[in-house]
Amino acid sequence: QGDNILLAVSGAQEIEKKDHPQLFNVVEEMTISSGLGAMPRVYILNDMALNAFATGRDPKKSAVAVTAGLLGRLNRDELQGVIAHEMSHVVNRDVLFMTMVGVMLGSIAMISEVFLRGLWYGGGSRRYRSDRGGGGGGQAQAIMMLVAIALAILAPVMAQLIYFAISRRREYLADANAAILTRYPEGLASALNAISADPNILERANKVTAPMYIANPFSKPGRFAVGLTSTHPPIEERIRVLRSMAGAVSFQQYD
């Protein structure tokens, strides 16, 4: 029920084709282009910020959600680019993939915590003091213990950084896949440019749901700096890559 929980927390409302024919038409086009076996459910968030996300562990149980602000500000080509990006996450099973990566991250953190607590409550310091008087073998054990403690402290941090790095790479992958589905990279590039310049903050977003959106809902306009702890690549870099794919070719030439 993870997808339903995410949609409920985000305040998304499911709509029918009569509610927004153009949006449904774009989703239908991308469903055919991507080869999905079933069309995702379509949702709208009553928010003027420009953003969108997709959810669902597989194509048969998926949904795409866009904000009212995005529908009002983007043209059809830009909207198609955004929908293609979100449906690419479904095609690539990114929700399931990142869930598994998150489970692995949590497991590493839990094992590290159990080891450190066991060492603390088990009197590891007393054993360390007694080993110091045991000659070379005791010194080797002490060194190994110090290395184990260092690894137990660093492993969760490194696992978290790897999680963020994987998330950024999946965003790049979804961008590239969207360019393949639409045959028009400039559509998504232009949409990302508009999203990055949007001053509105998504009201229902939080730290848990933020990684699901096409762009970080907490980023401020004009601030594209990204660090090792970011789930999204810099938007200006994503735009640069997409436009390098297009090679400044117009839609008519592509067609």
QUIZIHU-V857836 format. One record per pair of residues at least 12 apart in sequence whose ideal C-beta (glycine too) atoms are under 10 Angstrom apart, sorted by the first residue. I is the first residue (numbers start at 1). J is the second residue. If there is no record, write none. Layout:
# QUIZIHU-V857836
I&J, I&J
This chain:
# QUIZIHU-V857836
2&55, 2&56, 2&57, 2&61, 2&95, 2&96, 2&99, 3&41, 3&54, 3&55, 3&56, 3&57, 3&61, 3&62, 3&63, 3&95, 4&55, 4&56, 4&61, 4&63, 5&55, 5&209, 6&53, 6&54, 6&55, 6&56, 6&63, 6&65, 6&95, 6&208, 6&209, 6&212, 7&41, 7&43, 7&45, 7&53, 7&55, 7&56, 7&63, 7&65, 7&209, 9&204, 9&205, 9&206, 9&208, 9&209, 10&43, 10&45, 10&47, 10&51, 10&53, 10&55, 10&65, 10&67, 10&202, 10&204, 10&205, 10&206, 10&209, 10&212, 10&213, 11&43, 11&44, 11&45, 11&46, 11&47, 11&65, 11&202, 11&203, 11&204, 11&205, 12&41, 12&42, 12&43, 12&44, 12&45, 12&46, 12&47, 12&53, 12&55, 12&63, 12&64, 12&65, 12&66, 12&67, 12&204, 13&42, 13&43, 13&44, 13&45, 13&46, 13&65, 13&68, 14&41, 14&42, 14&43, 14&44, 14&63, 14&65, 15&41, 15&42, 15&43, 15&44, 15&65, 16&42, 17&42, 19&42, 19&44, 20&42, 20&44, 20&66, 20&68, 20&71, 22&71, 22&76, 22&79, 22&80, 23&42, 23&44, 23&64, 23&66, 23&70, 23&71, 23&76, 23&79, 23&83, 24&39, 24&42, 25&76, 25&79, 25&80, 26&42, 26&64, 26&66, 26&76, 26&77, 26&79, 26&80, 26&81, 26&82, 26&83, 26&84, 26&87, 26&182, 27&39, 27&40, 27&41, 27&42, 27&64, 27&66, 27&79, 27&80, 27&83, 27&84, 27&86, 27&87, 28&42, 28&83, 29&80, 29&83, 29&84, 29&181, 29&182, 30&64, 30&80, 30&81, 30&82, 30&83, 30&84, 30&85, 30&86, 30&87, 30&88, 30&90, 30&91, 30&178, 30&181, 30&182, 31&59, 31&62, 31&64, 31&83, 31&87, 31&90, 31&181, 32&181, 33&80, 33&84, 33&87, 33&180, 33&181, 33&182, 33&183, 34&59, 34&84, 34&87, 34&88, 34&90, 34&91, 34&177, 34&178, 34&180, 34&181, 35&59, 35&91, 35&181, 36&58, 36&59, 36&60, 36&62, 36&87, 36&90, 36&91, 37&58, 37&59, 37&60, 38&56, 38&58, 38&59, 38&60, 38&61, 38&62, 39&59, 39&62, 39&64, 39&87, 40&54, 40&55, 40&56, 40&59, 40&60, 40&61, 40&62, 40&63, 40&64, 40&65, 40&83, 40&86, 40&87, 40&90, 41&55, 41&56, 41&61, 41&62, 41&63, 41&64, 41&65, 42&63, 42&64, 42&65, 42&66, 42&83, 43&55, 43&63, 43&64, 43&65, 43&66, 44&65, 44&66, 44&67, 44&68, 44&70, 44&71, 45&65, 45&66, 45&67, 45&68, 45&69, 45&70, 45&71, 45&202, 45&203, 45&204, 45&205, 46&67, 46&68, 46&69, 46&203, 46&204, 47&66, 47&67, 47&68, 47&69, 47&70, 47&200, 47&201, 47&202, 47&203, 47&204, 47&205, 47&217, 48&67, 48&68, 48&69, 48&70, 48&72, 48&73, 48&198, 48&199, 48&200, 48&201, 48&202, 48&203, 49&67, 49&68, 49&69, 49&70, 49&195, 49&198, 49&199, 49&200, 49&201, 49&202, 49&203, 49&204, 49&205, 49&213, 49&215, 49&217, 50&66, 50&67, 50&68, 50&69, 50&70, 50&71, 50&72, 50&73, 50&74, 50&78, 50&82, 50&191, 50&192, 50&194, 50&195, 50&196, 50&197, 50&198, 50&199, 50&200, 50&202, 50&214, 50&215, 50&217, 51&65, 51&66, 51&67, 51&69, 51&70, 51&82, 51&195, 51&198, 51&200, 51&201, 51&202, 51&205, 51&210, 51&212, 51&213, 51&214, 51&215, 51&216, 51&217, 52&64, 52&65, 52&66, 52&67, 52&70, 52&71, 52&74, 52&79, 52&82, 52&83, 52&85, 52&86, 52&191, 52&195, 52&212, 52&213, 52&214, 52&215, 53&65, 53&66, 53&67, 53&86, 53&89, 53&95, 53&205, 53&209, 53&210, 53&211, 53&212, 53&213, 53&214, 53&215, 53&217, 54&66, 54&83, 54&85, 54&86, 54&87, 54&88, 54&89, 54&90, 54&91, 54&94, 54&95, 54&174, 54&212, 54&213, 54&214, 55&86, 55&89, 55&90, 55&95, 55&209, 55&212, 56&89, 56&90, 56&93, 56&95, 56&96, 57&90, 57&93, 57&94, 57&95, 57&96, 57&97, 57&99, 58&90, 58&93, 58&95, 58&96, 59&87, 59&90, 59&91, 59&93, 60&90, 61&90, 61&95, 62&86, 62&87, 62&89, 62&90, 62&91, 62&95, 63&86, 63&90, 64&82, 64&83, 64&85, 64&86, 64&87, 64&89, 64&90, 65&86, 65&212, 65&213, 66&79, 66&82, 66&83, 66&86, 66&214, 67&195, 67&198, 67&200, 67&202, 67&204, 67&213, 67&217, 69&195, 69&198, 69&200, 69&202, 70&82, 70&191, 70&194, 70&195, 70&198, 70&214, 73&191, 73&194, 73&195, 73&198, 74&187, 74&190, 74&191, 74&194, 74&195, 75&187, 75&190, 75&191, 75&194, 76&187, 77&182, 77&184, 77&186, 77&187, 77&188, 77&190, 77&191, 77&251, 78&184, 78&186, 78&187, 78&188, 78&189, 78&190, 78&191, 78&192, 78&193, 78&194, 78&195, 79&187, 79&191, 80&178, 80&181, 80&182, 80&184, 80&187, 80&188, 80&191, 81&175, 81&178, 81&179, 81&181, 81&182, 81&184, 81&185, 81&186, 81&187, 81&188, 81&189, 81&190, 81&191, 81&192, 81&214, 81&242, 82&178, 82&187, 82&188, 82&191, 82&192, 82&194, 82&195, 82&214, 82&215, 83&178, 83&181, 83&182, 83&187, 83&188, 83&191, 83&214, 84&174, 84&175, 84&177, 84&178, 84&179, 84&180, 84&181, 84&182, 84&183, 84&184, 84&187, 84&188, 84&191, 85&171, 85&174, 85&175, 85&176, 85&177, 85&178, 85&179, 85&181, 85&182, 85&187, 85&188, 85&191, 85&192, 85&214, 85&238, 86&174, 86&178, 86&212, 86&213, 86&214, 87&174, 87&177, 87&178, 87&181, 88&170, 88&171, 88&173, 88&174, 88&175, 88&176, 88&177, 88&178, 88&179, 88&180, 88&181, 89&170, 89&171, 89&173, 89&174, 89&177, 89&178, 89&212, 89&214, 90&174, 91&174, 91&177, 91&181, 92&170, 92&173, 92&174, 92&177, 94&166, 94&167, 94&170, 94&171, 94&173, 94&174, 94&212, 95&170, 95&212, 97&166, 97&167, 97&170, 98&163, 98&166, 98&167, 98&170, 98&211, 98&212, 98&231, 101&159, 101&162, 101&163, 101&166, 101&167, 101&170, 102&163, 102&166, 102&167, 102&211, 104&159, 104&162, 104&163, 105&156, 105&159, 105&160, 105&162, 105&163, 105&164, 105&166, 106&156, 106&159, 106&163, 107&159, 108&152, 108&155, 108&156, 108&157, 108&158, 108&159, 108&160, 108&162, 108&163, 109&155, 109&156, 109&157, 109&159, 109&160, 110&156, 111&152, 111&155, 111&156, 112&149, 112&151, 112&152, 112&153, 112&154, 112&155, 112&156, 112&157, 112&159, 113&152, 113&156, 114&152, 115&148, 115&149, 115&151, 115&152, 115&153, 115&155, 116&148, 116&149, 116&152, 116&153, 119&145, 119&148, 119&149, 119&152, 124&145, 124&148, 124&149, 125&145, 127&141, 127&142, 127&145, 128&141, 128&142, 128&145, 128&146, 128&149, 129&142, 131&145, 160&228, 160&229, 161&227, 161&228, 161&229, 162&228, 163&211, 163&229, 163&231, 164&211, 164&226, 164&227, 164&228, 164&229, 164&230, 164&231, 164&232, 165&228, 165&230, 165&231, 166&231, 167&211, 167&230, 167&231, 167&232, 167&233, 168&226, 168&228, 168&230, 168&231, 168&232, 168&233, 168&234, 168&237, 168&238, 169&233, 170&211, 170&231, 170&233, 171&211, 171&214, 171&215, 171&231, 171&232, 171&233, 171&235, 171&238, 172&232, 172&233, 172&237, 172&238, 172&241, 172&242, 174&188, 174&214, 174&238, 175&188, 175&189, 175&192, 175&214, 175&233, 175&238, 175&239, 175&241, 175&242, 175&245, 176&188, 176&238, 176&241, 176&242, 176&245, 178&191, 178&214, 178&242, 179&241, 179&242, 179&245, 179&246, 180&245, 182&251, 182&254, 183&246, 183&251, 183&254, 183&255, 184&242, 184&245, 184&246, 184&249, 184&250, 184&251, 184&254, 184&255, 185&239, 185&241, 185&242, 185&243, 185&244, 185&245, 185&246, 185&247, 185&249, 185&254, 186&239, 186&242, 186&243, 186&245, 186&246, 186&248, 186&249, 186&250, 186&251, 186&254, 187&242, 187&246, 187&251, 188&214, 188&238, 188&239, 188&242, 188&243, 188&245, 188&246, 189&235, 189&238, 189&239, 189&240, 189&241, 189&242, 189&243, 189&244, 189&245, 189&246, 190&239, 190&242, 190&243, 191&214, 191&215, 191&239, 191&242, 192&214, 192&215, 192&235, 192&236, 192&238, 192&239, 192&242, 193&235, 193&236, 193&238, 193&239, 193&242, 193&243, 195&213, 195&214, 195&215, 195&216, 195&217, 195&219, 195&221, 195&235, 196&215, 196&216, 196&219, 196&220, 196&221, 196&222, 196&223, 196&224, 196&234, 196&235, 196&236, 196&238, 196&239, 197&221, 197&222, 197&235, 198&215, 198&217, 198&219, 198&221, 199&220, 199&221, 199&222, 200&217, 200&221, 201&217, 201&218, 201&219, 201&220, 202&215, 202&216, 202&217, 202&218, 203&217, 204&217, 205&217, 205&218, 206&218, 210&231, 210&232, 211&230, 211&231, 211&232, 212&231, 213&231, 213&232, 214&232, 214&235, 214&238, 215&232, 215&233, 215&235, 215&238, 216&230, 216&231, 216&232, 216&235, 219&232, 219&234, 219&235, 223&235, 224&236, 224&237, 224&238, 224&239
